[in-house]
Amino acid sequence: MPSTHISLSTLFDQHAQPSGNTLSVNAAKQIIQQYIRALSDKESVGIFTALGRVLADDIVSTLNVPPHDNSAMDGYALAGEQLAQGDRLELTVVGDSFAGRPFQGAVNVGECVRIMTGAVMPFGCDTVVPQELTTAINNSTDIQMSGHKISFSTTKLKLGDNRRFAGEDLAANQTAVSRGQKLGAAHLGLIASLGIDQVNVYRPLRVAYFSTGDEVRSVGESLSAGSIYDSNRYTVFAMLKRLGIDMIDLGVVPDNPEAMEATLRQACLSADAIITSGGVSVGAADYTKDVMAKLGEVGFWTIGMRPGRPMAFGRISHDDKSAYLFGLPGNPVAVMVSFLYFVRDALLHMQGAKVPALLLVPARSSHSIRKRQGRTEYQRGIARTNSDGQLEVSVTGSQGSGVLRSMAEANCMIVLHDEQTDIRSGDMVHIHLFDGLLA
């Protein structure tokens, strides 16, 4: 992994509030983005396996797409200069042009060629009149036969209508897809339209994750007095899966320093990043900080947000291998919120991907929401379109950081910014829709 050019403590000093150790959400994001480095390892993959991967090199078009002028619809191709002759035009059909079987020859004044969508525009033609606007002359029973005449009104047509130009989609030597693009369905289609079947992408990111706590049990184990089932590993798994990451599940680590250190050392050997849940709150055992600090540079922060105040971030090493560390809170909702607003962008950045800001959508609050000024609050919400066609949002009920049901019922996150105070019913707020993120 590339070396980090600036220390975590220096970044913290640059972004910390004068009042103490509490960081704003934006400051914490900036520290993480400035500290981490993207991977540089590349590999070549077939286009059918490239979905969701991050492009490592620009793809430059070697040809025009489409390669020739063609028709945008079924109709008749003609020289558009004739439209100026009057309100109605009569032309003789001299042939056909089909996709893959172009018309051979020239088209003279007074003539036209029946043409199908995508077919090459015949020489001398620059305009297409849609078939439904034409009328056969002499009550022809087969207007598709060459040699018959058609007529049509010129009032609804102008020169150049319904003609697609060569290179209209992509011109030769134009960048088709830029490095850093996470490849989706449209990108694969665009690449295929250039005749390319192999692309260079960054290798998948490897992320190890585990939960901590003597009371935590994996699904399938029996519960004893005071124990609970682990949900965090399963939500982290799902969120990592959406990012196309190679995952290493290290299970549940008990509350003792030897187990924590052994697990972190193991994770360093095989992972680019490590995600833990639990053990970073103010009341956590001192050994958690000691173990992490022993293995590298790790900062423990209090972030001005709700839920998810405590967080650890840094980089640890073992046997010349290193990995970035994200120590998330233990409460289930806090884990998901911290992942969504800090870890997700960081992992995308490590993959070499362009990281656009999450899209904030305005919506009207259907009820009042209590909000303390000076911190960012994330409320689980349900967004819907009301009878007036406006987007409105309501909270899902109890907003406790341990109420995972509220996340399962939500379809968005209501983002209440630092400077905001109590929200009144009817006020506008910002939301992040879960579709494509968590849903």
C-alpha positions as CSV (number, residue, x, y, z in Angstrom):
1,M,0.0,0.0,0.0
2,P,1.4,3.5,-0.8
3,S,2.8,5.4,2.1
4,T,0.8,8.2,3.8
5,H,2.4,11.6,3.3
6,I,1.0,13.4,6.3
7,S,0.4,12.2,9.9
8,L,-3.0,11.7,11.3
9,S,-2.2,13.9,14.3
10,T,-1.2,16.8,12.0
11,L,-4.5,16.4,10.0
12,F,-6.4,16.4,13.3
13,D,-4.8,19.6,14.5
14,Q,-5.6,21.2,11.1
15,H,-9.3,20.3,11.3
16,A,-10.2,20.1,15.0
17,Q,-12.5,22.6,16.6
18,P,-10.7,25.1,18.9
19,S,-13.0,23.9,21.8
20,G,-11.5,20.4,22.0
21,N,-11.5,16.9,20.5
22,T,-14.9,17.0,18.9
23,L,-14.8,17.0,15.1
24,S,-17.6,18.1,12.7
25,V,-18.8,15.6,10.2
26,N,-17.2,17.5,7.3
27,A,-13.9,17.8,9.2
28,A,-13.8,14.1,9.9
29,K,-14.5,13.3,6.2
30,Q,-11.7,15.6,5.1
31,I,-9.2,14.0,7.4
32,I,-10.0,10.6,6.1
33,Q,-9.9,11.6,2.5
34,Q,-6.5,13.4,2.9
35,Y,-5.0,10.5,4.9
36,I,-5.9,7.5,2.8
37,R,-4.3,6.6,-0.6
38,A,-5.8,4.8,-3.5
39,L,-4.6,1.5,-4.7
40,S,-2.7,1.3,-8.0
41,D,-2.8,-2.4,-8.8
42,K,-4.5,-3.1,-12.2
43,E,-5.8,-6.1,-14.0
44,S,-7.5,-6.8,-17.3
45,V,-10.9,-8.3,-17.3
46,G,-13.5,-9.3,-19.9
47,I,-16.4,-6.9,-20.4
48,F,-18.9,-9.4,-19.0
49,T,-17.1,-9.4,-15.7
50,A,-16.4,-5.7,-15.5
51,L,-19.7,-4.6,-14.0
52,G,-19.2,-2.7,-10.8
53,R,-15.4,-2.5,-11.2
54,V,-13.4,0.8,-11.3
55,L,-11.8,1.7,-14.6
56,A,-8.0,2.1,-14.4
57,D,-7.3,3.7,-17.8
58,D,-9.3,6.1,-20.0
59,I,-11.1,4.4,-22.8
60,V,-10.7,6.4,-26.0
61,S,-12.9,5.8,-29.0
62,T,-11.1,4.6,-32.1
63,L,-14.1,5.1,-34.3
64,N,-17.3,7.2,-34.7
65,V,-20.4,5.9,-33.0
66,P,-22.6,5.7,-35.0
67,P,-20.1,5.1,-37.8
68,H,-22.4,6.7,-40.4
69,D,-25.3,9.1,-40.7
70,N,-28.5,7.2,-40.2
71,S,-32.2,7.5,-39.8
72,A,-33.8,8.1,-36.4
73,M,-37.1,6.5,-37.4
74,D,-38.9,4.5,-40.1
75,G,-39.9,6.7,-43.0
76,Y,-38.6,8.2,-46.3
77,A,-35.2,9.8,-46.8
78,L,-34.9,12.8,-49.1
79,A,-33.0,16.0,-49.9
80,G,-34.3,18.5,-47.4
81,E,-33.9,21.5,-49.8
82,Q,-37.0,20.4,-51.6
83,L,-39.2,21.3,-48.6
84,A,-39.1,24.9,-49.7
85,Q,-41.0,24.1,-52.9
86,G,-44.4,24.3,-51.3
87,D,-46.8,23.2,-48.5
88,R,-47.0,19.7,-50.0
89,L,-44.4,17.5,-51.7
90,E,-44.8,14.6,-54.0
91,L,-41.8,12.1,-54.4
92,T,-41.1,8.9,-56.2
93,V,-39.7,6.0,-54.1
94,V,-36.6,4.6,-55.8
95,G,-35.5,2.0,-53.3
96,D,-35.0,0.9,-49.7
97,S,-32.4,1.3,-47.1
98,F,-32.4,-1.2,-44.2
99,A,-30.1,-1.4,-41.2
100,G,-27.2,-3.5,-42.4
101,R,-28.4,-3.3,-46.0
102,P,-27.9,0.3,-47.3
103,F,-29.4,1.7,-50.5
104,Q,-26.8,1.7,-53.3
105,G,-26.8,4.7,-55.6
106,A,-27.8,8.4,-55.5
107,V,-31.1,10.0,-54.9
108,N,-32.1,12.8,-57.2
109,V,-34.5,15.7,-56.7
110,G,-38.1,14.5,-56.8
111,E,-37.0,11.1,-55.4
112,C,-36.8,9.5,-52.0
113,V,-35.8,6.2,-50.4
114,R,-37.8,4.2,-48.0
115,I,-35.6,3.9,-44.9
116,M,-35.7,2.0,-41.6
117,T,-34.5,3.2,-38.2
118,G,-30.7,2.9,-37.9
119,A,-30.2,2.5,-41.7
120,V,-27.5,4.4,-43.5
121,M,-28.7,7.7,-45.0
122,P,-28.5,7.4,-48.8
123,F,-26.1,9.7,-50.8
124,G,-27.9,13.0,-51.4
125,C,-30.4,12.7,-48.5
126,D,-30.3,14.6,-45.3
127,T,-33.9,14.5,-44.0
128,V,-36.4,11.8,-43.1
129,V,-40.2,12.2,-43.2
130,P,-41.8,9.8,-40.8
131,Q,-43.9,7.1,-42.4
132,E,-47.0,8.0,-40.6
133,L,-47.0,11.5,-42.1
134,T,-47.0,10.2,-45.7
135,T,-49.8,9.3,-48.0
136,A,-49.6,6.9,-51.0
137,I,-50.7,8.3,-54.3
138,N,-53.1,6.6,-56.7
139,N,-54.5,4.5,-53.8
140,S,-51.4,2.1,-53.9
141,T,-52.1,-1.0,-51.9
142,D,-48.4,-1.5,-51.1
143,I,-46.6,1.8,-50.3
144,Q,-43.4,-0.2,-49.7
145,M,-43.0,-1.1,-53.4
146,S,-40.2,0.8,-55.2
147,G,-41.6,3.0,-57.9
148,H,-44.7,4.2,-56.2
149,K,-45.3,7.8,-55.2
150,I,-45.9,9.4,-51.8
151,S,-47.0,12.8,-50.8
152,F,-46.8,14.6,-47.5
153,S,-47.2,18.1,-45.9
154,T,-44.0,20.0,-45.5
155,T,-45.4,22.2,-42.7
156,K,-44.4,19.7,-40.0
157,L,-40.9,19.0,-41.3
158,K,-37.6,21.0,-41.6
159,L,-34.3,20.3,-43.3
160,G,-32.2,17.7,-41.3
161,D,-35.2,16.3,-39.3
162,N,-34.8,12.7,-38.0
163,R,-31.2,12.3,-39.1
164,R,-28.5,11.1,-36.7
165,F,-25.0,12.1,-37.6
166,A,-21.9,9.9,-37.6
167,G,-20.1,10.4,-34.3
168,E,-23.2,11.9,-32.7
169,D,-22.8,9.5,-29.7
170,L,-19.0,9.4,-29.7
171,A,-16.4,10.8,-32.1
172,A,-13.2,9.1,-33.0
173,N,-10.4,10.1,-30.5
174,Q,-12.9,11.2,-27.9
175,T,-12.7,9.8,-24.4
176,A,-15.6,7.4,-24.0
177,V,-15.2,6.5,-20.3
178,S,-12.8,8.1,-17.9
179,R,-10.4,6.5,-15.5
180,G,-12.0,6.2,-12.0
181,Q,-15.5,5.5,-13.3
182,K,-17.3,2.7,-11.5
183,L,-18.7,0.7,-14.5
184,G,-22.4,0.4,-14.8
185,A,-24.7,-1.1,-17.4
186,A,-24.6,2.0,-19.7
187,H,-20.8,2.1,-19.5
188,L,-20.5,-1.5,-20.6
189,G,-22.8,-0.9,-23.5
190,L,-20.8,2.1,-24.5
191,I,-17.6,0.2,-24.4
192,A,-19.1,-2.7,-26.4
193,S,-20.2,-0.2,-29.0
194,L,-16.5,0.5,-29.7
195,G,-15.8,-3.2,-30.2
196,I,-13.8,-3.5,-27.0
197,D,-14.0,-6.7,-25.0
198,Q,-11.3,-6.3,-22.4
199,V,-10.8,-3.4,-20.0
200,N,-8.2,-2.4,-17.4
201,V,-9.6,-2.1,-13.9
202,Y,-8.2,-1.7,-10.4
203,R,-8.0,-4.9,-8.5
204,P,-10.9,-5.4,-6.0
205,L,-10.3,-3.9,-2.5
206,R,-9.9,-6.4,0.3
207,V,-11.7,-5.5,3.5
208,A,-11.6,-7.5,6.8
209,Y,-14.4,-6.9,9.3
210,F,-15.3,-8.2,12.8
211,S,-17.5,-7.4,15.8
212,T,-16.2,-7.2,19.4
213,G,-17.7,-8.0,22.7
214,D,-18.0,-10.9,25.2
215,E,-21.8,-10.7,24.9
216,V,-22.0,-11.0,21.1
217,R,-22.9,-14.3,19.5
218,S,-23.0,-15.2,15.8
219,V,-26.1,-16.4,14.1
220,G,-26.5,-20.2,14.8
221,E,-24.9,-20.1,18.2
222,S,-26.9,-20.5,21.4
223,L,-27.7,-17.4,23.6
224,S,-26.6,-17.5,27.2
225,A,-27.7,-15.1,29.9
226,G,-26.8,-11.5,28.9
227,S,-25.7,-12.4,25.4
228,I,-27.1,-11.0,22.1
229,Y,-26.9,-12.0,18.5
230,D,-24.5,-10.0,16.3
231,S,-26.2,-7.9,13.6
232,N,-23.4,-5.6,12.8
233,R,-21.3,-8.1,10.8
234,Y,-24.3,-8.8,8.6
235,T,-25.1,-5.1,7.8
236,V,-21.4,-4.4,7.2
237,F,-21.3,-7.5,4.9
238,A,-24.3,-6.2,2.9
239,M,-22.9,-2.6,2.6
240,L,-19.5,-3.9,1.5
241,K,-21.2,-6.3,-1.0
242,R,-22.8,-3.3,-2.7
243,L,-19.4,-1.7,-3.2
244,G,-18.1,-4.8,-5.0
245,I,-15.4,-5.5,-2.4
246,D,-13.7,-8.8,-1.5
247,M,-14.6,-9.4,2.1
248,I,-12.9,-11.3,4.9
249,D,-15.2,-12.1,7.8
250,L,-13.2,-12.5,11.0
251,G,-16.2,-13.2,13.2
252,V,-16.6,-12.0,16.8
253,V,-13.6,-11.0,18.9
254,P,-13.9,-11.3,22.6
255,D,-13.1,-8.4,25.0
256,N,-9.4,-9.1,25.7
257,P,-6.3,-7.5,24.4
258,E,-4.5,-10.6,23.2
259,A,-7.5,-11.6,21.0
260,M,-7.8,-8.1,19.6
261,E,-4.1,-7.8,18.8
262,A,-4.0,-11.2,17.2
263,T,-7.0,-10.5,15.0
264,L,-5.7,-7.1,13.9
265,R,-2.3,-8.6,13.0
266,Q,-4.1,-11.3,11.0
267,A,-6.2,-8.8,9.2
268,C,-3.2,-6.7,8.2
269,L,-1.7,-9.6,6.4
270,S,-4.6,-10.0,4.0
271,A,-6.7,-6.8,3.9
272,D,-6.4,-3.3,2.6
273,A,-8.8,-2.0,5.2
274,I,-10.3,-3.3,8.5
275,I,-13.7,-2.4,9.9
276,T,-14.5,-3.1,13.5
277,S,-17.7,-2.5,15.4
278,G,-17.8,-1.8,19.2
279,G,-15.1,-1.0,21.6
280,V,-14.5,2.7,20.7
281,S,-16.9,4.5,23.1
282,V,-15.7,6.5,26.0
283,G,-16.5,3.7,28.4
284,A,-14.6,1.1,26.5
285,A,-11.7,-0.8,28.1
286,D,-8.4,1.1,27.8
287,Y,-6.7,-1.8,26.1
288,T,-8.7,-1.1,22.8
289,K,-6.8,2.1,22.3
290,D,-3.6,0.7,23.5
291,V,-3.7,-2.3,21.2
292,M,-4.6,-0.2,18.1
293,A,-1.9,2.4,18.9
294,K,0.7,-0.3,19.4
295,L,0.2,-1.5,15.8
296,G,0.2,1.9,14.1
297,E,-1.3,5.4,14.1
298,V,-4.9,5.5,15.2
299,G,-6.9,8.5,16.3
300,F,-10.0,8.2,18.5
301,W,-12.5,10.9,17.8
302,T,-15.7,12.3,19.1
303,I,-17.7,13.5,16.1
304,G,-20.5,16.1,16.3
305,M,-23.2,13.8,15.0
306,R,-26.1,11.6,16.1
307,P,-26.1,8.7,16.0
308,G,-22.5,7.5,15.8
309,R,-20.4,10.0,18.0
310,P,-17.4,7.7,18.8
311,M,-15.1,6.6,16.0
312,A,-11.5,5.4,15.6
313,F,-9.6,5.9,12.3
314,G,-6.0,5.3,11.3
315,R,-3.6,2.8,9.9
316,I,-2.0,-0.3,11.4
317,S,0.9,-2.5,10.3
318,H,2.3,-6.0,10.8
319,D,5.2,-7.8,9.0
320,D,5.6,-5.0,6.4
321,K,1.9,-5.1,5.6
322,S,-0.5,-2.3,6.5
323,A,-4.2,-1.6,6.5
324,Y,-6.5,1.3,7.2
325,L,-8.6,0.9,10.2
326,F,-12.2,2.1,10.8
327,G,-13.4,1.5,14.3
328,L,-17.1,2.1,14.4
329,P,-19.5,2.3,17.3
330,G,-21.3,-0.8,18.6
331,N,-24.9,0.2,18.3
332,P,-26.4,-1.2,15.0
333,V,-27.8,2.0,13.6
334,A,-24.7,3.9,14.5
335,V,-22.6,1.3,12.6
336,M,-24.7,1.8,9.4
337,V,-24.7,5.6,9.7
338,S,-21.0,5.8,10.3
339,F,-20.4,3.4,7.4
340,L,-22.6,5.4,5.0
341,Y,-21.1,8.8,5.8
342,F,-17.5,8.0,6.4
343,V,-16.4,4.4,5.4
344,R,-18.3,4.2,2.0
345,D,-16.6,7.3,0.5
346,A,-13.2,6.2,1.9
347,L,-13.4,2.7,0.4
348,L,-14.5,4.1,-3.0
349,H,-11.5,6.4,-2.9
350,M,-9.2,3.5,-2.1
351,Q,-10.6,1.6,-5.1
352,G,-9.6,4.5,-7.3
353,A,-13.1,5.6,-8.0
354,K,-14.4,9.0,-8.5
355,V,-16.5,9.8,-5.4
356,P,-19.4,12.1,-6.1
357,A,-21.1,13.7,-3.1
358,L,-24.3,11.9,-2.0
359,L,-27.3,13.5,-3.6
360,L,-29.2,15.7,-1.2
361,V,-32.9,15.9,-2.2
362,P,-35.2,18.6,-0.7
363,A,-38.4,17.3,0.9
364,R,-41.1,18.8,3.1
365,S,-41.2,17.5,6.7
366,S,-44.7,16.2,7.5
367,H,-44.2,16.9,11.2
368,S,-41.9,18.7,13.7
369,I,-38.5,17.2,14.5
370,R,-36.4,18.2,17.5
371,K,-32.9,19.2,16.6
372,R,-29.9,20.4,18.7
373,Q,-27.9,23.1,17.0
374,G,-24.1,22.4,16.6
375,R,-24.2,18.8,15.4
376,T,-25.3,16.8,12.4
377,E,-28.2,14.5,13.0
378,Y,-29.4,11.6,10.8
379,Q,-33.0,10.6,11.2
380,R,-34.4,7.5,9.5
381,G,-37.2,8.6,7.3
382,I,-39.9,7.5,4.9
383,A,-40.2,9.7,1.8
384,R,-43.3,9.7,-0.4
385,T,-45.0,11.9,-3.0
386,N,-48.1,13.6,-1.6
387,S,-51.3,14.4,-3.4
388,D,-49.9,17.7,-4.7
389,G,-47.0,15.8,-6.3
390,Q,-44.5,17.2,-3.7
391,L,-41.9,15.0,-1.9
392,E,-42.5,14.8,1.8
393,V,-40.8,12.9,4.5
394,S,-41.6,11.6,8.0
395,V,-39.4,9.8,10.6
396,T,-39.9,6.1,11.2
397,G,-40.6,6.4,14.9
398,S,-38.1,5.7,17.6
399,Q,-34.7,7.1,16.5
400,G,-32.5,5.3,19.1
401,S,-29.1,4.1,17.8
402,G,-30.0,0.6,18.8
403,V,-33.4,0.4,17.0
404,L,-32.3,-1.4,13.8
405,R,-36.0,-1.9,12.8
406,S,-36.1,1.9,12.1
407,M,-33.5,1.4,9.4
408,A,-35.3,-1.6,7.9
409,E,-38.5,0.5,7.7
410,A,-36.9,3.6,6.2
411,N,-36.3,4.4,2.6
412,C,-34.2,7.5,3.2
413,M,-32.0,9.4,5.7
414,I,-33.1,12.8,6.9
415,V,-30.0,15.0,7.1
416,L,-30.2,17.8,9.7
417,H,-27.2,20.0,9.3
418,D,-25.0,21.5,12.1
419,E,-26.6,24.9,11.9
420,Q,-30.2,23.8,11.9
421,T,-32.4,23.9,15.0
422,D,-35.9,22.4,15.6
423,I,-37.8,21.6,12.4
424,R,-41.4,22.6,12.2
425,S,-44.1,20.7,10.3
426,G,-44.0,22.0,6.7
427,D,-40.3,23.0,6.8
428,M,-38.0,21.8,4.0
429,V,-35.3,19.4,4.9
430,H,-32.6,17.4,3.0
431,I,-32.8,13.6,2.5
432,H,-30.6,10.9,1.1
433,L,-32.6,8.2,-0.6
434,F,-31.5,4.7,0.2
435,D,-32.1,3.3,-3.3
436,G,-28.6,2.4,-4.6
437,L,-27.0,3.0,-1.2
438,L,-28.6,0.6,1.3
439,A,-31.8,-0.6,-0.3
